[in-house]
Amino acid sequence: MDPYSAEGELMNIHNAFHAGQYSAVTTFDTSSFSSSNALSARILKLRAQLALGQHAAVLSELKITSNPDLSAVKVLAGYLQSVEKGQEGGEAVEAARTLASAQGENLTVQLCCGTVLARAGETEEALALLARHQGSLDAVALIIQIHLQQNRTDLAAKEAQRARKWAQDSLLVNLAESWVGLRQGGESYQSAFYVYEELAQAPSTQTTHSLIGQAICELHLGRLPEAESALQQALALDSNSADALANLMVLHAIQGQDTQELKSRLEKVRPGHQILVDAAAKREAFEAARAKYSPKFEV
């Protein structure tokens, strides 16, 4: 039996992870799980800790390990900690390459090392590694995310369509189709909204992630008050949610409101957030272009 299927014992903890219920994952009772699924459950818990920013705790727990799965999580933790400190994480990238070369058939290695390589900009290496998966929806989801980052919505859509044929009504395939739909636009906005709304409005699955997803759909659908309500709900759950702050900045900019306070809050929470990095790059490019011209005044 597939442990991630509707009848499998990993389904609930797996769905909780992908719904963004990271705290619930870390405290999930796995004492009744079979020994064959113990490692998979532990890996999900460790990845949930990383999603919560507990990089040092994970590195401490995995200080000494020869297990390829745990080694892959350790590499990812090291990379995330380096990036959090404002470093490039080159040592972790090399470790990811080495581990991928030696254990490339291991799914956790594919997922964790693939994530490191993709985030470091080595997307082709990441895709080559992930392409070795054997029917893993987690790997497919990561491939879709990489294609979307490459602005290859066509390739992302094909991956999602293929996954739908064998993943049936899996939560992760529904989310993956929503990611693609938000890039495709049109009627796909509404379809994506339904997925996030179902997660965001149910007390058992409501998270900052699901509320932010709902808000982004509302933004694309032109429902600005509803988008603000969802983002405020997300911040009520986690006042330091960087993505909620970033999307609220976008919303306020669209509405012509001042965004300085939100920007300051975001800079404190996550100074390396992509929206801040992109804004700084565009500002630098503008200043470089402006420097090429000098105003002329006629008397």
Residue, then its C-alpha position, 0 to 999 in steps of 0.5 A: m500500500d502507498p503510505y501517502s494514499a488515502e488509506g496510508e498512515l502517512m497521508n495526514i501528516h503529509n497533507a498537513f505539511h503541504a497545507g503549511q501546518y508545520s507546527a502540527v507536523t512537528t507535534f504529530d503523534t507517529s508512535s503507532f506508525s509502522s517501522s517502515n514509515a518511521l523515517s519518512a515521518r521523521i523527515l517530514k517533521l524535520r522539514a517542518q522545523l526548517a519551514l518554521g526557521q528552526h535551522a540550528a535545532v535541526l543541524s544540532e539533531l543531525k550533527i552526526t549522521s551517515n543516513p543519506d536521507l538525514s544527510a540530505v535534510k542536514v544539507l538543506a538545513g545548512y543552506l537555509q541557515s547560511v542564507e538566513k545569515g546573508q551568506e551565499g551557502g556555497e559550501a552547502v551547494e557543493a555538499a548537495r552536489t556531492l550527495a546527489s552524485a552519490q545518492g541520486e536515486n534517494l527521494t529525500v536526496q532528490l527533494c532536499c538537494g534539489t531544493v538547495l540547487a534550485r534556490a542557488g540558481e542551479t535549476e538545470e542541475a536541480l531538474a536533472l536530479l528531480a527527474r530521477h524520481q519514481g512516481s513522487l508527487d513531492a518531486v513533481a511539485l518541486i519540478i513545477q515550482i522550478h518551471l514556474q520560476q523559469n517562467r515556463t508555465d507551459l512545462a509546469a502545466k504539462e507536469a501538473q496534467r501528467a500528475r493528475k492522471w495518477a495522483q487523483d484528488s491529492l491535496l498536493v496535486n490540487l495545490a500544484e494546479s493552483w500554482v499553475g492556474l495563478r500564472q495562466g490567469g483567466e478562469s484559472y484564478q477562480s479555480a485556484f481560489y476554490v482550492y485555497e478558500e477550502l483550506a483557509q476557511a476550515p479551522s482544521t486546515q487554516t494556516t498563514h499559507s492557505l490565507i495568503g494563497q486565498a488573498i493572492c487569488e482575491l487580488h487577481l480577481g480584483r476583490l481587494p477588500e477580501a484580499e486585505s481581510a485574508l491577509q489580516q487574518a494571516l497576520a493575526l495568526d503570525s504577525n511576523s509572516a514575511d509573505a503576508l507582509a509582502n503581499l499586503m505591501v503589494l495590495h496597499a501599493i495597488q490601492g495607492q496607500d503608503t507602504q513604508e511601515l510594512k516595508s520596515r516591518l518586512e526588513k526586520v522580519r526577513p531582510g532578504h525577502q525576494i520583494l525587497v531584493d527585486a525592489a533594490a535591484k530595480r532601484e539600482a538599475f534605475e539609478a544607473a540609467r538616470a546617471k547616463y543623462s544630465p538635465k539641460f536647461e535653456v535660458 
